[in-house]
């Protein structure tokens, strides 16, 4: 070998050793850097014409296992979705509290009925009545607060979705720039490991937000798609867009996430393609989990209000109030009253003596005054109000306007009260006359609290042309299947609206079937094959006649109509101001009772006992959230709600713990390959140092040989 060959071999050895030392020292320096993968100097023997010519440095190579990296990315997404969900549900569960937490809504409900029990022991004690009313108000105030908390969490989820997408866009743009840098450096034989480490770090971060599939190209570039193939990054980065609603209202229509190409073309809807990561958790919380909890809370709250009102409307205060004013039922005076059974309206003076007695027999369509002859009346709500007004002539009056029935005694010394017939109680949609109209409601709300409105399909709907309902149907994975508008036509019937809803072309009849049950409640069931689809009300500008009640509020269609009920209930302000109006007694009337008899007394606690029994009396609850239609006592249903909320949080916490374990395992396996071992790097540095010294000695030997030869010459 010539001296020049020896020098070349020695110099290449120095260079290879230096490259190895630089790689090892860089590894040691980044031993604790997240996302850093160790590097080695890639070298090979250099051979020219069959003659060994030293060693050649091909570049610095990152030690990675692509399979382990992709597995780690999936585990990051899975851990993120479960952790985001667990954090939100733990927060929600802490707001509701447990059954035994003194400040929880469940404990407040029990305290309310305890207060009613104490008040009924001695109905003459105003302090006990005031305390009972205050405890009830505390329960409904807490329900309103919890509903507000749910709306707040929905709004926060909406904002977090937007912030997460903005960060995701930043990551995609940076990855695009890094792709160009890696490709350029790699093509020139430079060290691209720094850029590749940054790519790895960004992929880990992006995987926290959404599940992605990374395809690494031979030139160093990375192509990103969602796991089901929607392109996010290739020759350009997709731009992820989203319109923030800025509201957690139950009636708001949240927008979709879209992936837009900078080169134009139709945006690609992305919601249904995101299956993991914090974005998936936030979307599900906003659109499913939190609305489910809101519906369950509202059904519990509405059930409590309705159970109390059922008892209170069949009870009487002492002395009876001069005026009873009902709620806005959404009915028109021309609507059929549709009552069956019988009820009694009494006017009594301040001492409890009967002044006027009106017995209404809906089955016979007659009424009688003070046991007199039966008088026929017609079948509309207006006819019913007119009949009561005629029967009260001289001692009181009755009127119906704007959906509200009102009954009054003429004299300030007299009051009015109702009593259901024990054998055949009056009934419309499962509620008595006074209860349905809300004449003596203990708990009031500006919106309908129940949706068994007792209407038939043949009755006029009383909505006007130019107004409409709008619906959106989403598939199981959240993709929009279609949007539909149902116009109102003046003069049509309730059945006409149902027919329009069930139209398979212009309506939503392809996916669901609407039907009116015997109580006048409108509901829908999914058609075969579409059980997992979701029907959402996206617009309603209808207004029924003079009552002004919308179609969705009247029939309970859409999330807003059902979930917002939890925020509207409160103890009647007149009862809060005057606790003597709390109906703890009951009319004492039978077939032999005549004018002048005492029908009310101050010590009567039968009404209080009925109010107390509302907690344990079985009643029907509509399907709400994750809970199916059921019959249960209010106490049992409340316990079920508490268990459902608690089990959601516990299940989410368990899933988060499992996912975190899998993520840690995947990260450790990845680190075993990519991570830096100080012992290994020390051994490598020692080896490279010895190699360097050997090359240096060879270089020194070549120099000495050259000097010797030159000396001979």
Legacy VTK file of the C-alpha trace (Angstrom):
# vtk DataFile Version 3.0
C-alpha trace
ASCII
DATASET POLYDATA
POINTS 713 float
0.000 0.000 0.000
1.302 3.411 -0.872
1.884 6.137 1.679
-0.984 8.121 0.164
-3.239 5.097 0.641
-2.175 4.823 4.269
-2.859 8.527 4.786
-6.283 8.224 3.137
-7.221 5.261 5.309
-6.091 7.067 8.427
-7.956 10.260 7.576
-11.190 8.370 6.803
-10.851 6.594 10.133
-10.463 9.941 11.915
-13.531 11.296 10.182
-15.633 8.196 10.974
-14.543 8.264 14.607
-15.371 11.958 14.874
-18.828 11.349 13.390
-19.419 8.553 15.848
-18.242 10.676 18.761
-20.490 13.552 17.703
-23.488 11.200 17.457
-22.816 9.679 20.880
-22.196 13.017 22.565
-25.407 14.356 21.016
-27.261 11.328 22.356
-25.904 11.908 25.844
-26.856 15.585 25.698
-30.466 14.687 24.753
-30.924 11.757 27.096
-33.963 13.447 28.725
-35.352 15.201 25.658
-38.933 14.068 24.916
-39.370 12.594 21.442
-35.620 12.297 20.854
-34.450 9.129 19.108
-30.820 8.139 19.454
-28.565 8.405 16.402
-25.575 6.514 15.105
-23.030 7.235 12.421
-23.739 5.067 9.387
-20.381 3.857 7.993
-19.228 1.287 5.465
-15.946 0.054 4.082
-14.709 2.027 1.073
-13.391 -0.131 -1.747
-11.847 1.191 -4.932
-10.918 -1.261 -7.632
-10.835 -4.120 -5.179
-8.501 -2.238 -2.893
-9.582 -1.240 0.617
-9.535 2.544 0.869
-10.666 3.093 4.461
-14.167 3.809 5.710
-16.960 5.980 4.358
-19.456 7.932 6.484
-22.936 7.718 4.863
-24.601 10.018 7.352
-26.248 10.151 10.749
-29.117 7.695 11.175
-31.985 7.826 13.756
-32.699 4.483 15.366
-36.473 4.041 15.123
-38.960 1.213 14.795
-41.835 2.477 12.629
-44.212 -0.187 13.880
-43.548 0.716 17.505
-43.847 4.409 16.666
-47.263 3.964 15.025
-48.415 1.790 17.920
-47.311 4.501 20.313
-49.219 7.146 18.339
-52.414 5.113 18.561
-51.954 4.599 22.284
-51.441 8.346 22.762
-54.754 9.053 20.997
-56.589 6.405 22.997
-55.211 7.688 26.287
-56.094 11.270 25.384
-59.730 10.513 24.532
-60.285 8.581 27.748
-58.465 11.100 29.941
-60.376 14.057 28.492
-63.634 12.211 29.020
-62.733 11.145 32.557
-61.722 14.671 33.583
-64.986 16.161 32.325
-67.192 13.499 33.904
-65.340 13.648 37.209
-65.965 17.389 37.282
-69.639 16.849 36.478
-70.056 14.126 39.072
-68.490 16.332 41.736
-71.068 19.019 40.918
-73.979 16.599 41.373
-72.511 15.008 44.475
-73.616 11.734 46.030
-76.880 10.688 47.634
-75.395 11.229 51.097
-73.793 14.629 50.376
-75.769 17.200 52.345
-75.505 19.832 49.607
-76.231 17.559 46.651
-79.398 17.872 44.612
-80.432 14.416 45.806
-80.109 15.387 49.463
-81.992 18.632 48.769
-84.901 16.685 47.294
-85.059 14.455 50.366
-84.855 17.516 52.604
-87.770 19.054 50.676
-90.028 16.116 51.401
-88.851 15.995 54.995
-89.865 19.646 55.267
-93.296 18.888 53.789
-93.696 16.069 56.295
-92.861 18.372 59.192
-95.211 21.059 57.872
-98.081 18.586 57.588
-97.721 17.558 61.248
-99.228 20.901 62.246
-100.469 22.849 59.197
-101.120 25.918 61.331
-97.395 26.581 61.917
-96.268 29.208 59.405
-92.580 28.631 60.194
-92.805 24.992 59.096
-94.651 25.983 55.917
-92.049 28.643 55.096
-89.219 26.179 55.714
-90.847 23.554 53.479
-91.298 26.068 50.654
-87.694 27.249 51.042
-86.368 23.671 50.944
-88.337 22.988 47.767
-87.037 26.154 46.155
-83.499 25.108 47.109
-83.939 21.855 45.191
-85.162 23.552 42.022
-82.508 26.262 42.297
-79.836 23.558 42.483
-81.329 21.869 39.417
-81.069 25.163 37.552
-77.448 25.579 38.669
-76.529 22.075 37.544
-78.166 22.617 34.175
-76.153 25.817 33.860
-72.989 23.868 34.706
-73.765 21.393 31.936
-74.253 24.240 29.473
-70.975 25.772 30.636
-69.128 22.512 30.044
-70.657 22.252 26.570
-69.517 25.781 25.791
-66.043 25.036 27.120
-65.884 21.882 24.992
-66.868 23.950 21.970
-64.095 26.458 22.705
-61.559 23.694 23.320
-62.428 22.098 19.997
-61.639 25.375 18.261
-58.387 25.892 20.181
-57.311 22.310 19.526
-57.959 22.693 15.808
-55.956 25.901 15.677
-53.009 24.110 17.286
-53.492 21.149 14.926
-53.280 23.524 11.963
-50.022 24.923 13.344
-48.638 21.386 13.682
-49.619 20.456 10.116
-47.994 23.594 8.709
-44.802 22.978 10.669
-44.735 19.347 9.527
-45.113 20.556 5.946
-42.090 22.830 6.370
-40.108 20.040 8.041
-40.949 17.686 5.181
-39.290 20.081 2.761
-36.287 20.477 5.073
-35.825 16.731 5.624
-36.125 15.993 1.916
-33.614 18.683 1.009
-31.048 17.715 3.647
-31.400 13.993 2.981
-30.916 14.439 -0.765
-27.651 16.314 -0.154
-26.366 13.690 2.284
-26.626 15.974 5.322
-27.763 15.197 8.855
-31.565 15.451 9.013
-31.945 13.790 12.410
-32.762 17.067 14.174
-35.663 17.769 11.820
-36.821 14.149 12.072
-36.824 14.359 15.863
-39.015 17.434 15.636
-41.348 15.572 13.265
-41.626 12.760 15.812
-42.359 15.224 18.601
-45.090 16.933 16.563
-46.680 13.618 15.616
-46.886 12.702 19.297
-48.576 16.026 20.050
-50.989 15.780 17.118
-51.949 12.268 18.221
-53.127 13.698 21.520
-55.706 15.690 19.563
-56.785 13.145 16.932
-55.919 9.711 15.672
-53.600 9.894 12.637
-51.855 7.424 10.361
-48.300 8.379 9.422
-46.780 7.020 6.211
-43.014 7.623 6.065
-41.642 8.050 2.557
-38.222 6.955 1.293
-37.105 10.577 0.884
-37.758 11.343 4.547
-41.166 12.985 4.127
-44.181 11.948 6.177
-47.721 11.751 4.757
-50.554 12.082 7.270
-54.098 10.784 7.090
-56.835 10.043 9.546
-56.962 6.357 10.375
-59.739 5.860 7.808
-57.907 7.701 5.045
-58.788 11.420 4.951
-55.648 13.234 3.768
-54.236 15.780 6.214
-50.687 16.296 4.875
-48.902 15.420 1.654
-47.858 17.939 -0.963
-49.735 20.535 1.067
-51.183 20.730 4.578
-54.974 20.599 4.950
-56.577 23.553 6.703
-58.933 22.449 9.474
-61.856 24.850 9.906
-64.539 25.138 12.545
-67.077 27.788 13.478
-67.407 28.318 17.225
-70.983 28.752 18.417
-69.978 30.676 21.538
-72.883 29.172 23.450
-73.672 26.064 25.439
-77.411 26.533 24.933
-79.363 23.344 24.402
-80.965 24.815 21.303
-77.751 25.759 19.507
-76.727 23.905 16.354
-73.012 23.168 16.512
-71.028 23.242 13.302
-68.895 20.529 11.760
-65.120 20.295 11.402
-63.884 20.433 7.811
-60.547 19.719 6.158
-59.977 22.190 3.318
-57.397 21.893 0.552
-55.474 25.097 -0.264
-55.874 24.139 -3.920
-59.658 24.419 -3.737
-62.267 21.720 -4.004
-65.060 20.716 -1.675
-64.162 20.665 2.029
-64.107 17.214 3.623
-66.287 16.807 6.719
-63.992 15.502 9.461
-66.125 14.861 12.566
-67.051 11.345 11.555
-63.442 10.497 10.655
-61.980 11.437 14.044
-62.274 8.325 16.182
-59.879 9.051 19.026
-57.893 11.806 20.714
-59.131 14.792 22.724
-61.169 16.080 19.773
-63.264 12.922 19.727
-63.850 13.183 23.458
-64.820 16.855 23.249
-67.234 16.257 20.360
-68.881 13.346 22.172
-69.114 15.296 25.419
-70.655 18.289 23.673
-73.077 16.363 21.464
-73.940 13.240 23.438
-72.766 12.747 27.012
-73.562 16.193 28.418
-76.933 16.448 26.611
-77.809 13.004 27.976
-77.095 14.147 31.524
-79.070 17.349 30.890
-82.101 15.353 29.712
-81.876 13.032 32.720
-81.643 15.978 35.110
-84.592 17.693 33.416
-86.751 14.569 33.519
-86.021 14.138 37.221
-86.745 17.819 37.921
-89.900 17.883 35.788
-91.053 14.636 37.403
-90.620 16.131 40.870
-92.517 19.280 39.888
-95.328 17.318 38.254
-95.698 14.901 41.175
-95.905 17.795 43.629
-98.332 19.702 41.424
-100.577 16.651 41.040
-100.949 16.476 44.828
-101.167 20.242 45.329
-103.893 20.731 42.704
-106.061 18.148 44.463
-105.455 19.827 47.819
-106.546 23.121 49.329
-105.054 25.851 51.454
-106.808 27.290 54.482
-108.215 29.765 53.781
-108.538 29.018 50.061
-106.966 31.626 47.740
-109.337 34.059 46.060
-107.858 33.464 42.594
-106.262 30.468 40.912
-104.399 31.279 37.692
-103.057 28.474 35.555
-100.065 28.014 33.304
-99.825 28.632 29.568
-101.015 25.294 28.235
-100.522 26.205 24.563
-104.206 25.459 23.956
-106.690 27.589 22.058
-110.264 28.218 23.171
-111.433 26.365 20.055
-109.524 23.204 20.973
-111.481 20.247 22.298
-111.136 20.008 26.066
-110.784 16.191 25.775
-111.410 15.587 29.488
-113.027 12.480 30.876
-114.179 11.715 34.419
-115.418 14.224 36.984
-114.180 16.973 39.268
-115.578 19.467 41.757
-114.953 23.210 42.029
-115.858 24.790 45.358
-116.076 28.368 46.597
-115.595 28.630 50.365
-115.433 31.577 52.712
-112.528 32.413 55.025
-113.904 30.137 57.749
-114.145 27.138 55.413
-117.931 27.224 54.847
-119.148 26.199 51.392
-120.512 29.063 49.323
-120.871 27.400 45.919
-120.337 23.876 44.670
-119.917 23.002 40.992
-119.719 19.359 39.945
-118.430 18.805 36.418
-119.100 15.462 34.713
-117.053 15.342 31.507
-118.326 11.920 30.501
-121.883 13.246 30.496
-120.757 16.711 29.275
-122.741 18.358 32.076
-122.262 20.385 35.224
-124.488 20.991 38.235
-124.533 23.833 40.735
-125.066 23.099 44.426
-126.486 19.682 43.655
-129.048 21.036 41.191
-130.076 19.832 37.778
-127.420 18.873 35.234
-126.641 21.508 32.627
-125.071 20.504 29.329
-122.040 22.270 27.901
-120.181 21.914 24.618
-116.819 20.285 24.043
-114.186 23.016 23.550
-111.846 24.610 26.054
-113.698 27.884 25.567
-117.009 26.130 26.244
-115.600 24.663 29.452
-114.433 28.087 30.657
-117.811 29.598 29.778
-119.636 26.831 31.661
-117.526 27.406 34.778
-118.085 31.148 34.487
-121.859 30.642 34.238
-121.869 28.253 37.173
-119.910 30.737 39.282
-122.211 33.636 38.464
-122.786 35.828 41.510
-119.870 34.393 43.513
-117.024 34.201 41.030
-115.857 33.976 37.448
-113.755 31.896 35.074
-111.928 32.854 31.889
-109.559 31.391 29.333
-107.172 33.555 27.301
-103.754 33.105 25.681
-103.588 29.493 26.778
-104.286 30.280 30.467
-107.349 29.308 32.513
-108.203 31.460 35.535
-110.852 30.934 38.241
-111.696 33.559 40.885
-114.079 34.272 43.724
-115.766 37.674 43.575
-115.416 38.457 47.274
-112.058 38.885 48.960
-113.468 36.836 51.846
-113.990 33.810 49.609
-111.614 31.411 47.915
-111.669 28.607 45.335
-110.418 25.022 45.400
-110.725 21.810 43.368
-111.231 18.181 44.300
-110.980 15.165 42.007
-113.793 12.603 41.971
-112.526 9.527 43.826
-114.261 6.994 41.587
-113.762 8.629 38.184
-111.279 11.501 38.430
-111.120 14.028 35.602
-108.389 13.218 33.139
-106.659 14.733 30.124
-103.290 13.275 29.224
-103.113 11.612 32.646
-103.839 14.817 34.617
-106.906 16.231 36.303
-108.578 19.498 35.340
-106.827 21.714 37.884
-103.518 19.866 37.436
-103.536 20.033 33.632
-104.247 23.754 33.596
-101.882 24.346 36.532
-104.485 26.288 38.513
-103.067 25.456 41.931
-99.491 24.556 41.002
-96.981 24.516 43.822
-94.100 24.611 41.330
-94.300 26.835 38.266
-92.401 27.286 35.031
-92.719 29.519 31.970
-92.209 26.499 29.695
-94.213 23.264 29.479
-92.976 20.734 32.003
-94.773 17.745 30.502
-95.776 16.801 26.959
-98.844 14.618 27.401
-101.050 17.400 26.061
-104.140 15.304 25.316
-104.580 16.419 21.704
-105.787 14.135 18.921
-104.472 13.948 15.370
-107.756 15.322 13.994
-107.542 18.633 15.881
-106.323 21.833 14.167
-102.656 22.494 14.798
-103.197 26.302 14.774
-99.751 27.082 13.353
-99.539 29.506 10.445
-98.164 29.298 6.932
-94.676 30.781 6.648
-93.346 29.080 9.765
-91.560 25.739 9.808
-89.542 23.098 11.633
-86.000 22.180 10.593
-84.267 18.878 11.307
-80.851 17.343 10.714
-80.202 13.612 10.675
-76.734 12.376 11.631
-75.348 8.911 11.076
-73.887 6.718 13.815
-70.429 8.258 13.387
-71.725 11.836 13.282
-71.815 12.411 9.535
-74.797 14.431 8.285
-77.219 12.171 6.416
-79.615 14.959 5.455
-81.373 18.192 6.435
-85.134 18.667 6.184
-87.655 21.489 6.583
-91.285 20.833 7.506
-93.489 23.823 6.594
-96.648 24.667 8.515
-99.861 25.172 6.530
-102.626 27.297 8.013
-105.785 25.313 8.672
-104.079 21.928 8.847
-104.440 19.352 11.584
-101.963 17.811 14.006
-102.211 14.689 11.870
-101.154 16.673 8.809
-97.929 17.691 10.563
-97.272 14.086 11.558
-97.840 12.988 7.968
-95.387 15.645 6.750
-92.825 14.553 9.322
-93.167 10.921 8.274
-92.814 11.646 4.555
-89.875 9.563 3.319
-88.811 12.182 0.762
-89.483 15.664 2.114
-89.681 14.622 5.749
-87.645 12.452 8.077
-89.777 9.350 7.568
-86.904 7.440 6.021
-85.150 7.401 9.386
-87.850 7.689 12.083
-91.600 7.384 12.506
-93.574 9.956 14.497
-96.764 8.925 16.302
-99.225 10.458 18.760
-100.084 8.234 21.731
-103.348 8.044 23.668
-102.230 10.822 26.038
-101.485 13.159 23.148
-97.720 12.857 23.466
-95.821 13.037 20.175
-92.768 10.838 19.976
-90.737 9.032 17.373
-88.994 5.694 17.008
-86.089 4.806 14.753
-86.880 2.796 11.657
-85.153 -0.582 11.161
-81.576 -0.071 10.055
-81.389 3.463 11.419
-81.380 2.756 15.156
-78.056 4.501 15.693
-78.938 7.623 13.713
-79.669 10.855 15.564
-82.491 13.284 14.807
-81.768 16.884 15.830
-84.165 19.819 15.725
-82.201 22.705 14.210
-84.899 25.349 13.880
-88.434 26.201 14.994
-90.077 29.569 14.353
-93.630 28.347 14.930
-96.062 30.021 17.329
-99.422 28.498 18.214
-102.366 30.859 18.033
-102.715 33.347 20.870
-100.721 31.227 23.327
-97.456 31.771 21.418
-96.129 28.319 22.368
-93.888 26.763 19.706
-94.451 23.318 18.243
-91.269 21.923 19.809
-92.081 23.296 23.269
-95.671 22.055 23.082
-94.789 18.518 22.020
-91.321 18.260 23.586
-89.413 17.797 20.332
-85.685 18.522 20.427
-83.054 18.817 23.124
-83.908 22.393 24.101
-87.570 21.655 24.822
-86.681 18.761 27.106
-83.333 19.622 28.699
-84.035 23.294 29.441
-86.959 22.314 31.693
-84.513 21.893 34.574
-83.873 25.635 34.556
-87.448 26.904 34.634
-89.002 25.523 37.804
-89.492 27.452 41.028
-91.943 27.431 43.931
-94.887 29.727 43.159
-93.887 33.241 44.220
-97.302 33.761 45.850
-96.695 30.746 48.085
-93.193 31.973 48.939
-94.676 35.357 49.851
-97.633 33.884 51.762
-97.037 30.394 53.135
-100.719 30.031 54.046
-101.311 29.339 50.329
-99.411 26.052 50.718
-102.216 23.520 50.233
-101.835 21.190 53.203
-105.559 20.405 53.508
-108.238 19.065 51.204
-111.872 19.803 50.424
-114.191 17.716 52.599
-117.046 17.205 50.140
-119.309 14.261 49.421
-122.691 13.770 47.799
-124.516 15.085 50.863
-122.484 18.279 51.286
-124.542 21.458 50.904
-123.925 25.191 51.011
-123.101 26.299 54.563
-121.298 23.100 55.481
-117.679 23.396 56.559
-115.514 21.962 53.789
-112.105 23.340 54.863
-110.413 23.419 58.263
-107.113 24.801 59.538
-105.892 21.548 61.075
-106.428 19.350 58.037
-103.157 17.745 56.900
-104.453 15.399 54.179
-102.995 17.624 51.475
-99.633 17.620 53.230
-99.700 13.831 53.407
-100.451 13.687 49.683
-97.508 15.993 48.965
-95.241 13.833 51.098
-96.463 10.683 49.321
-95.381 12.152 45.967
-91.838 10.947 46.733
-92.832 7.285 46.957
-95.794 7.073 44.560
-94.940 5.310 41.255
-95.252 7.492 38.160
-94.251 7.316 34.513
-90.945 8.811 33.376
-90.167 9.448 29.716
-87.006 8.191 28.081
-84.206 10.634 28.857
-80.547 10.413 27.915
-79.358 6.887 28.615
-82.494 5.997 30.600
-85.421 4.251 28.941
-89.092 4.912 29.592
-89.939 3.561 33.028
-92.378 3.577 35.903
-90.813 4.311 39.269
-91.239 6.402 42.350
-89.584 9.786 42.372
-87.207 8.571 45.076
-86.182 5.511 43.068
-85.739 7.512 39.872
-83.571 10.026 41.691
-81.373 7.211 43.008
-81.136 5.852 39.465
-79.976 9.242 38.177
-77.341 9.413 40.907
-76.127 5.928 40.054
-76.020 6.662 36.332
-73.953 9.811 36.778
-71.614 8.100 39.229
-71.155 5.011 37.054
-70.366 7.183 34.023
-67.580 8.912 35.921
-66.266 5.645 37.410
-66.289 3.886 34.051
-64.507 6.808 32.391
-61.855 6.822 35.130
-61.304 3.071 34.731
-60.987 3.381 30.962
-58.536 6.260 31.366
-56.388 4.211 33.759
-56.324 1.258 31.360
-55.484 3.459 28.383
-52.734 5.201 30.361
-51.204 1.811 31.188
-51.246 0.772 27.538
-49.722 4.100 26.541
-46.955 3.716 29.104
-46.254 0.190 27.880
-46.107 1.290 24.238
-43.921 4.265 25.156
-41.511 2.015 27.076
-41.193 -0.452 24.196
-40.554 2.458 21.865
-38.032 3.956 24.265
-36.213 0.633 24.515
-35.432 1.022 20.817
-35.228 4.774 20.371
-34.095 5.844 23.809
-30.573 6.713 24.882
-28.674 4.378 27.199
-25.799 6.169 28.922
-23.940 2.886 29.411
-24.173 2.051 25.723
-23.155 5.547 24.702
-20.167 5.437 27.067
-19.056 2.162 25.505
-19.549 3.616 22.022
-17.589 6.755 22.888
-14.780 4.602 24.266
-14.766 2.543 21.087
-14.784 5.645 18.867
-12.018 7.194 20.955
-9.873 4.113 20.548
-10.648 4.057 16.842
-9.673 7.691 16.627
-6.428 7.025 18.449
-5.661 4.094 16.142
-6.250 6.231 13.054
-4.126 8.972 14.536
-1.270 6.517 15.228
-1.523 5.263 11.645
-1.323 8.853 10.470
1.708 9.408 12.713
3.336 6.236 11.393
2.812 7.390 7.806
4.392 10.727 8.707
7.415 9.038 10.263
7.807 6.807 7.230
7.626 9.832 4.980
10.233 11.660 7.077
12.512 8.631 6.981
12.245 8.337 3.229
12.838 11.998 2.788
15.928 11.724 5.013
17.348 8.898 2.896
16.905 10.966 -0.218
LINES 1 714
713 0 1 2 3 4 5 6 7 8 9 10 11 12 13 14 15 16 17 18 19 20 21 22 23 24 25 26 27 28 29 30 31 32 33 34 35 36 37 38 39 40 41 42 43 44 45 46 47 48 49 50 51 52 53 54 55 56 57 58 59 60 61 62 63 64 65 66 67 68 69 70 71 72 73 74 75 76 77 78 79 80 81 82 83 84 85 86 87 88 89 90 91 92 93 94 95 96 97 98 99 100 101 102 103 104 105 106 107 108 109 110 111 112 113 114 115 116 117 118 119 120 121 122 123 124 125 126 127 128 129 130 131 132 133 134 135 136 137 138 139 140 141 142 143 144 145 146 147 148 149 150 151 152 153 154 155 156 157 158 159 160 161 162 163 164 165 166 167 168 169 170 171 172 173 174 175 176 177 178 179 180 181 182 183 184 185 186 187 188 189 190 191 192 193 194 195 196 197 198 199 200 201 202 203 204 205 206 207 208 209 210 211 212 213 214 215 216 217 218 219 220 221 222 223 224 225 226 227 228 229 230 231 232 233 234 235 236 237 238 239 240 241 242 243 244 245 246 247 248 249 250 251 252 253 254 255 256 257 258 259 260 261 262 263 264 265 266 267 268 269 270 271 272 273 274 275 276 277 278 279 280 281 282 283 284 285 286 287 288 289 290 291 292 293 294 295 296 297 298 299 300 301 302 303 304 305 306 307 308 309 310 311 312 313 314 315 316 317 318 319 320 321 322 323 324 325 326 327 328 329 330 331 332 333 334 335 336 337 338 339 340 341 342 343 344 345 346 347 348 349 350 351 352 353 354 355 356 357 358 359 360 361 362 363 364 365 366 367 368 369 370 371 372 373 374 375 376 377 378 379 380 381 382 383 384 385 386 387 388 389 390 391 392 393 394 395 396 397 398 399 400 401 402 403 404 405 406 407 408 409 410 411 412 413 414 415 416 417 418 419 420 421 422 423 424 425 426 427 428 429 430 431 432 433 434 435 436 437 438 439 440 441 442 443 444 445 446 447 448 449 450 451 452 453 454 455 456 457 458 459 460 461 462 463 464 465 466 467 468 469 470 471 472 473 474 475 476 477 478 479 480 481 482 483 484 485 486 487 488 489 490 491 492 493 494 495 496 497 498 499 500 501 502 503 504 505 506 507 508 509 510 511 512 513 514 515 516 517 518 519 520 521 522 523 524 525 526 527 528 529 530 531 532 533 534 535 536 537 538 539 540 541 542 543 544 545 546 547 548 549 550 551 552 553 554 555 556 557 558 559 560 561 562 563 564 565 566 567 568 569 570 571 572 573 574 575 576 577 578 579 580 581 582 583 584 585 586 587 588 589 590 591 592 593 594 595 596 597 598 599 600 601 602 603 604 605 606 607 608 609 610 611 612 613 614 615 616 617 618 619 620 621 622 623 624 625 626 627 628 629 630 631 632 633 634 635 636 637 638 639 640 641 642 643 644 645 646 647 648 649 650 651 652 653 654 655 656 657 658 659 660 661 662 663 664 665 666 667 668 669 670 671 672 673 674 675 676 677 678 679 680 681 682 683 684 685 686 687 688 689 690 691 692 693 694 695 696 697 698 699 700 701 702 703 704 705 706 707 708 709 710 711 712
